[in-house]
Amino acid sequence: MNLDKVPDVDKLELCRKYYIGGFFLLPFLWFINFIWFFKEAFIRPPFEEQKQMKKYLIKSCIGSVIWTAALVAWITLFQLNRARWGATSDAISFIIPQGIP
């Protein structure tokens, strides 16, 4: 989609939909929202919907960073403790590695 051809009201509505979509366990939408509308909200000359769009983008960026940090923390914690957790880690693993831990 070429954002230059879309009216500002429709851009704001799409930005809002991506922001709300991030709450349905789709945090990558927040990241996409921030990247896609960054130029419209922070670089382009002021327009009426820009203030609301900035709010959605800042919140999307914060949410994306929090989700990424939580995911990295969980992956690190699990990988470092998988062998120590024994049957519990096997129960929550999709692929169980073979061999001696």
CYANA upper distance limits for C-alpha pairs under 8 A (distance plus 0.5 A):
  2 ASN  CA      6 VAL  CA      7.68
  3 LEU  CA     11 LYS  CA      8.05
  6 VAL  CA     10 ASP  CA      6.98
  6 VAL  CA     11 LYS  CA      7.07
  7 PRO  CA     11 LYS  CA      6.91
  8 ASP  CA     12 LEU  CA      6.75
  8 ASP  CA     49 GLU  CA      7.19
  9 VAL  CA     13 GLU  CA      6.82
  9 VAL  CA     49 GLU  CA      7.28
 10 ASP  CA     14 LEU  CA      6.62
 11 LYS  CA     15 CYS  CA      6.55
 12 LEU  CA     16 ARG  CA      6.60
 12 LEU  CA     49 GLU  CA      6.99
 12 LEU  CA     50 GLN  CA      8.42
 12 LEU  CA     52 GLN  CA      8.12
 12 LEU  CA     53 MET  CA      6.40
 13 GLU  CA     17 LYS  CA      6.72
 14 LEU  CA     18 TYR  CA      6.76
 15 CYS  CA     19 TYR  CA      6.71
 15 CYS  CA     33 ASN  CA      6.80
 15 CYS  CA     37 PHE  CA      7.82
 15 CYS  CA     53 MET  CA      7.33
 15 CYS  CA     56 TYR  CA      7.53
 15 CYS  CA     57 LEU  CA      8.33
 16 ARG  CA     20 ILE  CA      6.69
 16 ARG  CA     53 MET  CA      8.23
 16 ARG  CA     56 TYR  CA      7.11
 17 LYS  CA     21 GLY  CA      6.45
 18 TYR  CA     22 GLY  CA      6.86
 18 TYR  CA     29 LEU  CA      6.20
 18 TYR  CA     30 TRP  CA      6.98
 18 TYR  CA     33 ASN  CA      6.48
 19 TYR  CA     23 PHE  CA      7.90
 19 TYR  CA     29 LEU  CA      7.57
 19 TYR  CA     30 TRP  CA      6.36
 19 TYR  CA     33 ASN  CA      7.52
 19 TYR  CA     56 TYR  CA      6.83
 19 TYR  CA     57 LEU  CA      8.28
 19 TYR  CA     60 SER  CA      6.60
 20 ILE  CA     24 PHE  CA      8.02
 21 GLY  CA     25 LEU  CA      8.38
 21 GLY  CA     26 LEU  CA      6.88
 21 GLY  CA     27 PRO  CA      8.40
 21 GLY  CA     29 LEU  CA      7.09
 21 GLY  CA     30 TRP  CA      8.41
 22 GLY  CA     26 LEU  CA      5.11
 22 GLY  CA     27 PRO  CA      5.05
 22 GLY  CA     28 PHE  CA      7.48
 22 GLY  CA     29 LEU  CA      5.84
 22 GLY  CA     30 TRP  CA      6.00
 22 GLY  CA     60 SER  CA      8.29
 23 PHE  CA     27 PRO  CA      7.48
 26 LEU  CA     30 TRP  CA      8.24
 27 PRO  CA     31 PHE  CA      7.38
 27 PRO  CA     63 GLY  CA      7.66
 27 PRO  CA     64 SER  CA      6.26
 27 PRO  CA     67 TRP  CA      7.25
 28 PHE  CA     32 ILE  CA      6.70
 28 PHE  CA     64 SER  CA      7.43
 29 LEU  CA     33 ASN  CA      6.34
 30 TRP  CA     34 PHE  CA      6.66
 30 TRP  CA     57 LEU  CA      8.34
 30 TRP  CA     60 SER  CA      5.05
 30 TRP  CA     61 CYS  CA      6.92
 30 TRP  CA     63 GLY  CA      7.42
 30 TRP  CA     64 SER  CA      6.22
 31 PHE  CA     35 ILE  CA      6.79
 31 PHE  CA     60 SER  CA      7.16
 31 PHE  CA     61 CYS  CA      6.84
 31 PHE  CA     64 SER  CA      6.23
 32 ILE  CA     36 TRP  CA      6.34
 33 ASN  CA     37 PHE  CA      6.52
 33 ASN  CA     57 LEU  CA      7.32
 33 ASN  CA     60 SER  CA      7.48
 34 PHE  CA     38 PHE  CA      6.09
 34 PHE  CA     57 LEU  CA      5.71
 34 PHE  CA     58 ILE  CA      8.15
 34 PHE  CA     60 SER  CA      6.78
 34 PHE  CA     61 CYS  CA      6.59
 37 PHE  CA     41 ALA  CA      6.71
 37 PHE  CA     57 LEU  CA      8.04
 38 PHE  CA     42 PHE  CA      6.37
 38 PHE  CA     43 ILE  CA      7.92
 38 PHE  CA     57 LEU  CA      7.84
 39 LYS  CA     43 ILE  CA      5.41
 39 LYS  CA     44 ARG  CA      6.64
 40 GLU  CA     44 ARG  CA      5.77
 40 GLU  CA     50 GLN  CA      8.09
 41 ALA  CA     50 GLN  CA      5.94
 41 ALA  CA     51 LYS  CA      8.11
 41 ALA  CA     53 MET  CA      6.56
 41 ALA  CA     54 LYS  CA      5.99
 41 ALA  CA     57 LEU  CA      8.48
 42 PHE  CA     54 LYS  CA      7.72
 46 PRO  CA     50 GLN  CA      6.96
 49 GLU  CA     53 MET  CA      6.78
 50 GLN  CA     54 LYS  CA      6.60
 51 LYS  CA     55 LYS  CA      7.13
 52 GLN  CA     56 TYR  CA      7.02
 53 MET  CA     57 LEU  CA      6.71
 54 LYS  CA     58 ILE  CA      6.56
 55 LYS  CA     59 LYS  CA      6.69
 56 TYR  CA     60 SER  CA      6.46
 57 LEU  CA     61 CYS  CA      6.56
 58 ILE  CA     62 ILE  CA      6.74
 59 LYS  CA     63 GLY  CA      6.54
 60 SER  CA     64 SER  CA      6.53
 61 CYS  CA     65 VAL  CA      6.66
 62 ILE  CA     66 ILE  CA      6.69
 63 GLY  CA     67 TRP  CA      6.63
 64 SER  CA     68 THR  CA      6.57
 65 VAL  CA     69 ALA  CA      6.58
 66 ILE  CA     70 ALA  CA      6.61
 67 TRP  CA     71 LEU  CA      6.56
 68 THR  CA     72 VAL  CA      6.60
 69 ALA  CA     73 ALA  CA      6.54
 70 ALA  CA     74 TRP  CA      6.63
 71 LEU  CA     75 ILE  CA      6.63
 72 VAL  CA     76 THR  CA      6.54
 73 ALA  CA     77 LEU  CA      6.51
 74 TRP  CA     78 PHE  CA      6.47
 75 ILE  CA     79 GLN  CA      6.50
 76 THR  CA     80 LEU  CA      6.59
 77 LEU  CA     81 ASN  CA      6.65
 78 PHE  CA     82 ARG  CA      5.90
 78 PHE  CA     89 SER  CA      8.50
 81 ASN  CA     85 TRP  CA      6.70
 82 ARG  CA     86 GLY  CA      7.39
 82 ARG  CA     89 SER  CA      6.06
 83 ALA  CA     89 SER  CA      7.94
 83 ALA  CA    101 PRO  CA      6.20
 85 TRP  CA     89 SER  CA      5.90
 86 GLY  CA     90 ASP  CA      7.05
 87 ALA  CA     91 ALA  CA      6.58
 88 THR  CA     92 ILE  CA      7.06
 89 SER  CA     93 SER  CA      6.49
 90 ASP  CA     96 ILE  CA      6.80
